[in-house]
Each structure stands twice: as C-alpha cells, then as structure tokens.
C-alpha cells in the first residue's frame, strides 16, 4: 500500500523537559522508525566504576603552553 502524506507543520514554541537514551522525538509522520542503540566505551575503561562515596583519583595534569 502506497501512502503519500503532505504536511505543513508550524511550531511557535516547544519545550522538552528531558530526552533519555533511546528516546524518539518526532514531529510529523514517518513510514518506518528503526530503533538503534549503541553503547561505546570511549574512555577506554577496563574495570567497574568506583562505589558511590569513594573519592575519585585526581586526573593527570597536562602542561599548557605559555600564553603570549
């Protein structure tokens, strides 16, 4: 079945309180919404996170070039 949808959408104001992982915010129509959720370890972590309340180790210091 072929369906053609012509839309004219005017939004004067919109407020979104929160968007979480794998949320869908849609205005208008879509034929198919394919879900996709990816989880990446961009920090290169190899162990579990520390328990809440434990102090975190200080981040490494990186020397910055002098400003002119």
C-alpha positions as CSV (number, residue, x, y, z in Angstrom):
1,X,0.0,0.0,0.0
2,X,1.4,3.4,-1.0
3,X,0.6,6.3,1.1
4,X,1.5,9.9,0.3
5,X,1.5,12.4,3.2
6,X,1.7,16.2,2.6
7,X,2.4,18.1,5.7
8,X,2.7,21.7,6.8
9,X,3.9,22.0,10.3
10,X,4.3,25.3,12.2
11,X,5.8,25.3,15.7
12,X,5.7,28.5,17.6
13,X,7.1,27.2,20.8
14,X,8.1,23.8,22.1
15,X,9.5,22.8,25.5
16,X,11.1,19.4,26.1
17,X,11.9,18.6,29.7
18,X,14.2,15.7,29.1
19,X,15.3,13.2,26.4
20,X,16.9,10.0,27.6
21,X,18.9,7.3,25.8
22,X,17.0,5.6,23.0
23,X,14.2,8.2,23.1
24,X,12.4,9.3,20.0
25,X,11.2,12.9,19.5
26,X,9.1,13.0,16.4
27,X,7.2,15.9,14.7
28,X,5.2,14.7,11.7
29,X,4.9,11.3,10.1
30,X,7.4,8.7,9.2
31,X,6.9,5.5,7.3
32,X,9.3,3.4,9.5
33,X,11.3,4.3,12.5
34,X,14.1,1.8,13.0
35,X,15.4,1.7,16.6
36,X,19.1,1.9,17.2
37,X,21.0,2.0,20.4
38,X,24.8,1.9,20.6
39,X,27.0,1.7,23.7
40,X,30.6,2.8,23.3
41,X,33.5,2.7,25.8
42,X,35.1,5.9,24.6
43,X,37.0,6.4,27.8
44,X,38.9,3.1,27.5
45,X,37.7,1.8,30.9
46,X,38.6,-1.7,31.8
47,X,37.1,-2.2,35.2
48,X,34.0,-1.4,37.2
49,X,33.1,2.1,38.3
50,X,34.0,3.0,41.9
51,X,31.3,2.7,44.5
52,X,29.4,5.9,45.3
53,X,31.0,8.0,48.1
54,X,34.6,6.9,47.3
55,X,37.0,9.7,46.3
56,X,38.0,9.7,42.7
57,X,41.7,9.8,41.8
58,X,42.9,13.2,40.6
59,X,43.0,13.5,36.8
60,X,46.5,13.6,35.2
61,X,47.9,17.1,34.8
62,X,48.8,18.3,31.3
63,X,51.2,21.2,31.0
64,X,49.8,24.0,28.8
65,X,51.9,26.2,26.5
66,X,52.5,29.7,27.8
67,X,50.1,32.4,26.6
68,X,51.5,35.4,24.9
